[in-house]
Amino acid sequence: MLDTILFFGYFAAYLFLLIWGIKLAARYGWNDLSNVLLLVIIGLVYDNGVLAVGKFIGEGSLLENLSYPRFYMHAFFTPLLVLFSLGAMKKADFK
């Protein structure tokens, strides 16, 4: 039960970060390499959302089918953190 509460908390926190990130990107421009981080956050929102409701859905094909996008998001979005790091280093004028 505690893990379900934690996953709902993570879901809410990542959803807040996603909304905040979208607002910042709209204000300061979408042409920044650090906006790639929003895709990673979308994956984390979905991941924690599925984990949070998994206890209520129960084991079965529905939960399994909801989990497939989680795996693909991890596979495709997590490497984008390298692009985010490059953008952050460029902004910091790291040499």
Backbone as XML, in Angstrom:
<?xml version="1.0"?>
<chain id="A" units="angstrom">
  <residue number="1" name="MET">
    <atom name="N" x="0.820" y="-1.197" z="0.000"/>
    <atom name="CA" x="0.000" y="0.000" z="0.000"/>
    <atom name="C" x="0.865" y="1.262" z="0.000"/>
  </residue>
  <residue number="2" name="LEU">
    <atom name="N" x="1.974" y="1.198" z="0.738"/>
    <atom name="CA" x="2.859" y="2.357" z="0.790"/>
    <atom name="C" x="3.459" y="2.650" z="-0.584"/>
  </residue>
  <residue number="3" name="ASP">
    <atom name="N" x="3.789" y="1.601" z="-1.336"/>
    <atom name="CA" x="4.350" y="1.833" z="-2.663"/>
    <atom name="C" x="3.345" y="2.508" z="-3.586"/>
  </residue>
  <residue number="4" name="THR">
    <atom name="N" x="2.078" y="2.186" z="-3.461"/>
    <atom name="CA" x="1.038" y="2.839" z="-4.268"/>
    <atom name="C" x="0.963" y="4.327" z="-3.935"/>
  </residue>
  <residue number="5" name="ILE">
    <atom name="N" x="1.038" y="4.645" z="-2.666"/>
    <atom name="CA" x="1.018" y="6.050" z="-2.247"/>
    <atom name="C" x="2.245" y="6.781" z="-2.795"/>
  </residue>
  <residue number="6" name="LEU">
    <atom name="N" x="3.403" y="6.138" z="-2.719"/>
    <atom name="CA" x="4.624" y="6.747" z="-3.248"/>
    <atom name="C" x="4.533" y="6.975" z="-4.753"/>
  </residue>
  <residue number="7" name="PHE">
    <atom name="N" x="4.005" y="5.995" z="-5.477"/>
    <atom name="CA" x="3.895" y="6.148" z="-6.928"/>
    <atom name="C" x="2.911" y="7.253" z="-7.298"/>
  </residue>
  <residue number="8" name="PHE">
    <atom name="N" x="1.819" y="7.401" z="-6.544"/>
    <atom name="CA" x="0.908" y="8.525" z="-6.781"/>
    <atom name="C" x="1.616" y="9.849" z="-6.492"/>
  </residue>
  <residue number="9" name="GLY">
    <atom name="N" x="2.448" y="9.873" z="-5.459"/>
    <atom name="CA" x="3.217" y="11.077" z="-5.146"/>
    <atom name="C" x="4.209" y="11.418" z="-6.239"/>
  </residue>
  <residue number="10" name="TYR">
    <atom name="N" x="4.926" y="10.401" z="-6.736"/>
    <atom name="CA" x="5.858" y="10.626" z="-7.840"/>
    <atom name="C" x="5.116" y="11.097" z="-9.090"/>
  </residue>
  <residue number="11" name="PHE">
    <atom name="N" x="3.958" y="10.470" z="-9.355"/>
    <atom name="CA" x="3.147" y="10.874" z="-10.503"/>
    <atom name="C" x="2.779" y="12.354" z="-10.405"/>
  </residue>
  <residue number="12" name="ALA">
    <atom name="N" x="2.313" y="12.784" z="-9.247"/>
    <atom name="CA" x="1.919" y="14.187" z="-9.057"/>
    <atom name="C" x="3.121" y="15.117" z="-9.183"/>
  </residue>
  <residue number="13" name="ALA">
    <atom name="N" x="4.257" y="14.714" z="-8.622"/>
    <atom name="CA" x="5.455" y="15.562" z="-8.684"/>
    <atom name="C" x="5.947" y="15.710" z="-10.121"/>
  </residue>
  <residue number="14" name="TYR">
    <atom name="N" x="5.993" y="14.612" z="-10.871"/>
    <atom name="CA" x="6.446" y="14.688" z="-12.251"/>
    <atom name="C" x="5.445" y="15.435" z="-13.129"/>
  </residue>
  <residue number="15" name="LEU">
    <atom name="N" x="4.159" y="15.295" z="-12.836"/>
    <atom name="CA" x="3.153" y="16.051" z="-13.581"/>
    <atom name="C" x="3.331" y="17.549" z="-13.343"/>
  </residue>
  <residue number="16" name="PHE">
    <atom name="N" x="3.603" y="17.926" z="-12.097"/>
    <atom name="CA" x="3.883" y="19.326" z="-11.788"/>
    <atom name="C" x="5.115" y="19.809" z="-12.555"/>
  </residue>
  <residue number="17" name="LEU">
    <atom name="N" x="6.188" y="19.014" z="-12.563"/>
    <atom name="CA" x="7.405" y="19.392" z="-13.286"/>
    <atom name="C" x="7.146" y="19.513" z="-14.785"/>
  </residue>
  <residue number="18" name="LEU">
    <atom name="N" x="6.301" y="18.630" z="-15.329"/>
    <atom name="CA" x="5.989" y="18.688" z="-16.747"/>
    <atom name="C" x="5.240" y="19.969" z="-17.092"/>
  </residue>
  <residue number="19" name="ILE">
    <atom name="N" x="4.240" y="20.299" z="-16.308"/>
    <atom name="CA" x="3.469" y="21.524" z="-16.556"/>
    <atom name="C" x="4.357" y="22.747" z="-16.411"/>
  </residue>
  <residue number="20" name="TRP">
    <atom name="N" x="5.180" y="22.770" z="-15.390"/>
    <atom name="CA" x="6.111" y="23.876" z="-15.179"/>
    <atom name="C" x="7.099" y="23.991" z="-16.337"/>
  </residue>
  <residue number="21" name="GLY">
    <atom name="N" x="7.619" y="22.856" z="-16.791"/>
    <atom name="CA" x="8.558" y="22.859" z="-17.909"/>
    <atom name="C" x="7.926" y="23.352" z="-19.198"/>
  </residue>
  <residue number="22" name="ILE">
    <atom name="N" x="6.681" y="22.974" z="-19.440"/>
    <atom name="CA" x="5.985" y="23.443" z="-20.638"/>
    <atom name="C" x="5.767" y="24.949" z="-20.569"/>
  </residue>
  <residue number="23" name="LYS">
    <atom name="N" x="5.397" y="25.446" z="-19.397"/>
    <atom name="CA" x="5.223" y="26.895" z="-19.239"/>
    <atom name="C" x="6.536" y="27.641" z="-19.465"/>
  </residue>
  <residue number="24" name="LEU">
    <atom name="N" x="7.623" y="27.111" z="-18.933"/>
    <atom name="CA" x="8.923" y="27.754" z="-19.128"/>
    <atom name="C" x="9.350" y="27.712" z="-20.597"/>
  </residue>
  <residue number="25" name="ALA">
    <atom name="N" x="9.103" y="26.585" z="-21.250"/>
    <atom name="CA" x="9.468" y="26.475" z="-22.660"/>
    <atom name="C" x="8.635" y="27.429" z="-23.511"/>
  </residue>
  <residue number="26" name="ALA">
    <atom name="N" x="7.369" y="27.591" z="-23.160"/>
    <atom name="CA" x="6.519" y="28.525" z="-23.905"/>
    <atom name="C" x="6.987" y="29.966" z="-23.700"/>
  </residue>
  <residue number="27" name="ARG">
    <atom name="N" x="7.472" y="30.261" z="-22.526"/>
    <atom name="CA" x="7.925" y="31.625" z="-22.228"/>
    <atom name="C" x="9.276" y="31.933" z="-22.856"/>
  </residue>
  <residue number="28" name="TYR">
    <atom name="N" x="10.220" y="30.986" z="-22.769"/>
    <atom name="CA" x="11.586" y="31.266" z="-23.195"/>
    <atom name="C" x="11.960" y="30.650" z="-24.538"/>
  </residue>
  <residue number="29" name="GLY">
    <atom name="N" x="11.069" y="29.908" z="-25.132"/>
    <atom name="CA" x="11.330" y="29.349" z="-26.459"/>
    <atom name="C" x="11.498" y="27.841" z="-26.434"/>
  </residue>
  <residue number="30" name="TRP">
    <atom name="N" x="11.054" y="27.248" z="-27.532"/>
    <atom name="CA" x="11.111" y="25.799" z="-27.666"/>
    <atom name="C" x="12.379" y="25.339" z="-28.376"/>
  </residue>
  <residue number="31" name="ASN">
    <atom name="N" x="13.197" y="26.253" z="-28.850"/>
    <atom name="CA" x="14.372" y="25.897" z="-29.637"/>
    <atom name="C" x="15.602" y="25.658" z="-28.780"/>
  </residue>
  <residue number="32" name="ASP">
    <atom name="N" x="15.406" y="25.087" z="-27.636"/>
    <atom name="CA" x="16.505" y="24.851" z="-26.714"/>
    <atom name="C" x="16.685" y="23.344" z="-26.550"/>
  </residue>
  <residue number="33" name="LEU">
    <atom name="N" x="17.913" y="22.913" z="-26.551"/>
    <atom name="CA" x="18.198" y="21.486" z="-26.427"/>
    <atom name="C" x="17.764" y="20.932" z="-25.074"/>
  </residue>
  <residue number="34" name="SER">
    <atom name="N" x="17.676" y="21.782" z="-24.077"/>
    <atom name="CA" x="17.274" y="21.297" z="-22.757"/>
    <atom name="C" x="15.784" y="20.953" z="-22.691"/>
  </residue>
  <residue number="35" name="ASN">
    <atom name="N" x="15.002" y="21.353" z="-23.678"/>
    <atom name="CA" x="13.594" y="20.989" z="-23.703"/>
    <atom name="C" x="13.381" y="19.506" z="-23.996"/>
  </residue>
  <residue number="36" name="VAL">
    <atom name="N" x="14.435" y="18.816" z="-24.399"/>
    <atom name="CA" x="14.365" y="17.372" z="-24.596"/>
    <atom name="C" x="14.013" y="16.684" z="-23.276"/>
  </residue>
  <residue number="37" name="LEU">
    <atom name="N" x="14.358" y="17.333" z="-22.190"/>
    <atom name="CA" x="14.064" y="16.786" z="-20.871"/>
    <atom name="C" x="12.558" y="16.587" z="-20.669"/>
  </residue>
  <residue number="38" name="LEU">
    <atom name="N" x="11.737" y="17.358" z="-21.358"/>
    <atom name="CA" x="10.284" y="17.215" z="-21.230"/>
    <atom name="C" x="9.812" y="15.847" z="-21.713"/>
  </residue>
  <residue number="39" name="LEU">
    <atom name="N" x="10.461" y="15.294" z="-22.727"/>
    <atom name="CA" x="10.099" y="13.951" z="-23.181"/>
    <atom name="C" x="10.389" y="12.909" z="-22.103"/>
  </residue>
  <residue number="40" name="VAL">
    <atom name="N" x="11.495" y="13.071" z="-21.423"/>
    <atom name="CA" x="11.842" y="12.149" z="-20.333"/>
    <atom name="C" x="10.803" y="12.267" z="-19.213"/>
  </residue>
  <residue number="41" name="ILE">
    <atom name="N" x="10.391" y="13.485" z="-18.914"/>
    <atom name="CA" x="9.406" y="13.693" z="-17.855"/>
    <atom name="C" x="8.057" y="13.108" z="-18.254"/>
  </residue>
  <residue number="42" name="ILE">
    <atom name="N" x="7.684" y="13.208" z="-19.538"/>
    <atom name="CA" x="6.444" y="12.572" z="-20.006"/>
    <atom name="C" x="6.494" y="11.071" z="-19.742"/>
  </residue>
  <residue number="43" name="GLY">
    <atom name="N" x="7.642" y="10.469" z="-20.038"/>
    <atom name="CA" x="7.800" y="9.042" z="-19.765"/>
    <atom name="C" x="7.684" y="8.719" z="-18.284"/>
  </residue>
  <residue number="44" name="LEU">
    <atom name="N" x="8.224" y="9.578" z="-17.428"/>
    <atom name="CA" x="8.145" y="9.347" z="-15.984"/>
    <atom name="C" x="6.721" y="9.534" z="-15.458"/>
  </residue>
  <residue number="45" name="VAL">
    <atom name="N" x="5.988" y="10.491" z="-16.032"/>
    <atom name="CA" x="4.588" y="10.681" z="-15.637"/>
    <atom name="C" x="3.791" y="9.424" z="-15.972"/>
  </residue>
  <residue number="46" name="TYR">
    <atom name="N" x="3.954" y="8.933" z="-17.194"/>
    <atom name="CA" x="3.223" y="7.730" z="-17.605"/>
    <atom name="C" x="3.643" y="6.521" z="-16.784"/>
  </residue>
  <residue number="47" name="ASP">
    <atom name="N" x="4.935" y="6.361" z="-16.592"/>
    <atom name="CA" x="5.464" y="5.218" z="-15.854"/>
    <atom name="C" x="4.902" y="5.169" z="-14.439"/>
  </residue>
  <residue number="48" name="ASN">
    <atom name="N" x="4.991" y="6.267" z="-13.721"/>
    <atom name="CA" x="4.514" y="6.279" z="-12.346"/>
    <atom name="C" x="2.996" y="6.229" z="-12.272"/>
  </residue>
  <residue number="49" name="GLY">
    <atom name="N" x="2.312" y="6.762" z="-13.282"/>
    <atom name="CA" x="0.860" y="6.656" z="-13.326"/>
    <atom name="C" x="0.408" y="5.211" z="-13.465"/>
  </residue>
  <residue number="50" name="VAL">
    <atom name="N" x="1.056" y="4.467" z="-14.349"/>
    <atom name="CA" x="0.711" y="3.046" z="-14.525"/>
    <atom name="C" x="1.049" y="2.255" z="-13.267"/>
  </residue>
  <residue number="51" name="LEU">
    <atom name="N" x="2.190" y="2.539" z="-12.667"/>
    <atom name="CA" x="2.560" y="1.831" z="-11.440"/>
    <atom name="C" x="1.585" y="2.150" z="-10.302"/>
  </residue>
  <residue number="52" name="ALA">
    <atom name="N" x="1.097" y="3.387" z="-10.260"/>
    <atom name="CA" x="0.178" y="3.781" z="-9.191"/>
    <atom name="C" x="-1.181" y="3.106" z="-9.330"/>
  </residue>
  <residue number="53" name="VAL">
    <atom name="N" x="-1.689" y="3.022" z="-10.542"/>
    <atom name="CA" x="-3.020" y="2.425" z="-10.725"/>
    <atom name="C" x="-2.961" y="0.912" z="-10.918"/>
  </residue>
  <residue number="54" name="GLY">
    <atom name="N" x="-1.755" y="0.375" z="-11.012"/>
    <atom name="CA" x="-1.607" y="-1.066" z="-11.217"/>
    <atom name="C" x="-2.244" y="-1.903" z="-10.140"/>
  </residue>
  <residue number="55" name="LYS">
    <atom name="N" x="-2.216" y="-1.437" z="-8.903"/>
    <atom name="CA" x="-2.829" y="-2.187" z="-7.802"/>
    <atom name="C" x="-4.344" y="-2.264" z="-7.977"/>
  </residue>
  <residue number="56" name="PHE">
    <atom name="N" x="-4.928" y="-1.211" z="-8.532"/>
    <atom name="CA" x="-6.377" y="-1.177" z="-8.706"/>
    <atom name="C" x="-6.818" y="-1.920" z="-9.967"/>
  </residue>
  <residue number="57" name="ILE">
    <atom name="N" x="-5.950" y="-1.916" z="-10.987"/>
    <atom name="CA" x="-6.253" y="-2.645" z="-12.223"/>
    <atom name="C" x="-6.129" y="-4.145" z="-11.992"/>
  </residue>
  <residue number="58" name="GLY">
    <atom name="N" x="-5.120" y="-4.534" z="-11.248"/>
    <atom name="CA" x="-4.871" y="-5.946" z="-11.013"/>
    <atom name="C" x="-4.024" y="-6.547" z="-12.120"/>
  </residue>
  <residue number="59" name="GLU">
    <atom name="N" x="-3.502" y="-7.729" z="-11.835"/>
    <atom name="CA" x="-2.682" y="-8.408" z="-12.836"/>
    <atom name="C" x="-3.569" y="-8.855" z="-13.985"/>
  </residue>
  <residue number="60" name="GLY">
    <atom name="N" x="-3.035" y="-8.773" z="-15.164"/>
    <atom name="CA" x="-3.794" y="-9.205" z="-16.322"/>
    <atom name="C" x="-3.310" y="-8.538" z="-17.587"/>
  </residue>
  <residue number="61" name="SER">
    <atom name="N" x="-4.067" y="-8.769" z="-18.646"/>
    <atom name="CA" x="-3.647" y="-8.270" z="-19.955"/>
    <atom name="C" x="-3.722" y="-6.744" z="-20.049"/>
  </residue>
  <residue number="62" name="LEU">
    <atom name="N" x="-4.674" y="-6.112" z="-19.344"/>
    <atom name="CA" x="-4.771" y="-4.654" z="-19.398"/>
    <atom name="C" x="-3.503" y="-4.007" z="-18.830"/>
  </residue>
  <residue number="63" name="LEU">
    <atom name="N" x="-3.077" y="-4.467" z="-17.667"/>
    <atom name="CA" x="-1.861" y="-3.920" z="-17.064"/>
    <atom name="C" x="-0.640" y="-4.225" z="-17.924"/>
  </residue>
  <residue number="64" name="GLU">
    <atom name="N" x="-0.621" y="-5.400" z="-18.501"/>
    <atom name="CA" x="0.492" y="-5.761" z="-19.380"/>
    <atom name="C" x="0.528" y="-4.855" z="-20.607"/>
  </residue>
  <residue number="65" name="ASN">
    <atom name="N" x="-0.627" y="-4.591" z="-21.203"/>
    <atom name="CA" x="-0.677" y="-3.723" z="-22.380"/>
    <atom name="C" x="-0.365" y="-2.275" z="-22.032"/>
  </residue>
  <residue number="66" name="LEU">
    <atom name="N" x="-0.701" y="-1.842" z="-20.833"/>
    <atom name="CA" x="-0.333" y="-0.495" z="-20.402"/>
    <atom name="C" x="1.163" y="-0.380" z="-20.120"/>
  </residue>
  <residue number="67" name="SER">
    <atom name="N" x="1.796" y="-1.498" z="-19.838"/>
    <atom name="CA" x="3.223" y="-1.486" z="-19.507"/>
    <atom name="C" x="4.113" y="-1.446" z="-20.735"/>
  </residue>
  <residue number="68" name="TYR">
    <atom name="N" x="3.632" y="-1.919" z="-21.882"/>
    <atom name="CA" x="4.476" y="-1.896" z="-23.080"/>
    <atom name="C" x="4.962" y="-0.488" z="-23.431"/>
  </residue>
  <residue number="69" name="PRO">
    <atom name="N" x="4.091" y="0.528" z="-23.439"/>
    <atom name="CA" x="4.619" y="1.879" z="-23.715"/>
    <atom name="C" x="5.654" y="2.337" z="-22.697"/>
  </residue>
  <residue number="70" name="ARG">
    <atom name="N" x="5.540" y="1.868" z="-21.458"/>
    <atom name="CA" x="6.546" y="2.216" z="-20.449"/>
    <atom name="C" x="7.921" y="1.743" z="-20.893"/>
  </residue>
  <residue number="71" name="PHE">
    <atom name="N" x="7.984" y="0.508" z="-21.391"/>
    <atom name="CA" x="9.267" y="-0.055" z="-21.801"/>
    <atom name="C" x="9.843" y="0.725" z="-22.980"/>
  </residue>
  <residue number="72" name="TYR">
    <atom name="N" x="8.984" y="1.062" z="-23.942"/>
    <atom name="CA" x="9.458" y="1.809" z="-25.110"/>
    <atom name="C" x="9.893" y="3.223" z="-24.731"/>
  </residue>
  <residue number="73" name="MET">
    <atom name="N" x="9.161" y="3.852" z="-23.830"/>
    <atom name="CA" x="9.543" y="5.195" z="-23.391"/>
    <atom name="C" x="10.895" y="5.178" z="-22.693"/>
  </residue>
  <residue number="74" name="HIS">
    <atom name="N" x="11.117" y="4.165" z="-21.863"/>
    <atom name="CA" x="12.426" y="4.053" z="-21.209"/>
    <atom name="C" x="13.523" y="3.849" z="-22.244"/>
  </residue>
  <residue number="75" name="ALA">
    <atom name="N" x="13.243" y="3.023" z="-23.242"/>
    <atom name="CA" x="14.262" y="2.712" z="-24.241"/>
    <atom name="C" x="14.591" y="3.915" z="-25.127"/>
  </residue>
  <residue number="76" name="PHE">
    <atom name="N" x="13.578" y="4.706" z="-25.478"/>
    <atom name="CA" x="13.802" y="5.795" z="-26.422"/>
    <atom name="C" x="14.056" y="7.143" z="-25.757"/>
  </residue>
  <residue number="77" name="PHE">
    <atom name="N" x="13.450" y="7.401" z="-24.607"/>
    <atom name="CA" x="13.560" y="8.721" z="-23.989"/>
    <atom name="C" x="14.755" y="8.848" z="-23.052"/>
  </residue>
  <residue number="78" name="THR">
    <atom name="N" x="15.130" y="7.772" z="-22.372"/>
    <atom name="CA" x="16.234" y="7.858" z="-21.423"/>
    <atom name="C" x="17.555" y="8.273" z="-22.078"/>
  </residue>
  <residue number="79" name="PRO">
    <atom name="N" x="17.896" y="7.777" z="-23.275"/>
    <atom name="CA" x="19.138" y="8.249" z="-23.907"/>
    <atom name="C" x="19.118" y="9.744" z="-24.253"/>
  </residue>
  <residue number="80" name="LEU">
    <atom name="N" x="17.931" y="10.347" z="-24.290"/>
    <atom name="CA" x="17.853" y="11.776" z="-24.572"/>
    <atom name="C" x="18.450" y="12.613" z="-23.446"/>
  </residue>
  <residue number="81" name="LEU">
    <atom name="N" x="18.682" y="11.996" z="-22.297"/>
    <atom name="CA" x="19.333" y="12.712" z="-21.205"/>
    <atom name="C" x="20.749" y="13.143" z="-21.599"/>
  </residue>
  <residue number="82" name="VAL">
    <atom name="N" x="21.363" y="12.415" z="-22.535"/>
    <atom name="CA" x="22.681" y="12.807" z="-23.029"/>
    <atom name="C" x="22.570" y="14.135" z="-23.780"/>
  </residue>
  <residue number="83" name="LEU">
    <atom name="N" x="21.509" y="14.280" z="-24.600"/>
    <atom name="CA" x="21.309" y="15.542" z="-25.312"/>
    <atom name="C" x="21.038" y="16.687" z="-24.341"/>
  </residue>
  <residue number="84" name="PHE">
    <atom name="N" x="20.257" y="16.404" z="-23.303"/>
    <atom name="CA" x="20.012" y="17.424" z="-22.288"/>
    <atom name="C" x="21.326" y="17.845" z="-21.633"/>
  </residue>
  <residue number="85" name="SER">
    <atom name="N" x="22.178" y="16.882" z="-21.324"/>
    <atom name="CA" x="23.468" y="17.186" z="-20.689"/>
    <atom name="C" x="24.342" y="18.040" z="-21.604"/>
  </residue>
  <residue number="86" name="LEU">
    <atom name="N" x="24.333" y="17.729" z="-22.896"/>
    <atom name="CA" x="25.117" y="18.532" z="-23.837"/>
    <atom name="C" x="24.594" y="19.961" z="-23.894"/>
  </residue>
  <residue number="87" name="GLY">
    <atom name="N" x="23.275" y="20.120" z="-23.901"/>
    <atom name="CA" x="22.694" y="21.456" z="-23.900"/>
    <atom name="C" x="23.019" y="22.226" z="-22.630"/>
  </residue>
  <residue number="88" name="ALA">
    <atom name="N" x="22.988" y="21.546" z="-21.498"/>
    <atom name="CA" x="23.312" y="22.195" z="-20.227"/>
    <atom name="C" x="24.783" y="22.593" z="-20.186"/>
  </residue>
  <residue number="89" name="MET">
    <atom name="N" x="25.659" y="21.721" z="-20.695"/>
    <atom name="CA" x="27.086" y="22.063" z="-20.725"/>
    <atom name="C" x="27.354" y="23.223" z="-21.671"/>
  </residue>
  <residue number="90" name="LYS">
    <atom name="N" x="26.626" y="23.288" z="-22.773"/>
    <atom name="CA" x="26.797" y="24.397" z="-23.722"/>
    <atom name="C" x="26.355" y="25.713" z="-23.073"/>
  </residue>
  <residue number="91" name="LYS">
    <atom name="N" x="25.237" y="25.676" z="-22.330"/>
    <atom name="CA" x="24.770" y="26.891" z="-21.647"/>
    <atom name="C" x="25.744" y="27.339" z="-20.570"/>
  </residue>
  <residue number="92" name="ALA">
    <atom name="N" x="26.381" y="26.380" z="-19.920"/>
    <atom name="CA" x="27.322" y="26.698" z="-18.851"/>
    <atom name="C" x="28.715" y="27.046" z="-19.391"/>
  </residue>
  <residue number="93" name="ASP">
    <atom name="N" x="28.860" y="26.984" z="-20.711"/>
    <atom name="CA" x="30.134" y="27.251" z="-21.372"/>
    <atom name="C" x="31.233" y="26.330" z="-20.843"/>
  </residue>
  <residue number="94" name="PHE">
    <atom name="N" x="30.874" y="25.067" z="-20.711"/>
    <atom name="CA" x="31.799" y="24.046" z="-20.218"/>
    <atom name="C" x="32.739" y="23.638" z="-21.331"/>
  </residue>
  <residue number="95" name="LYS">
    <atom name="N" x="34.004" y="23.575" z="-21.030"/>
    <atom name="CA" x="34.991" y="23.193" z="-22.044"/>
    <atom name="C" x="35.747" y="21.960" z="-21.605"/>
  </residue>
</chain>
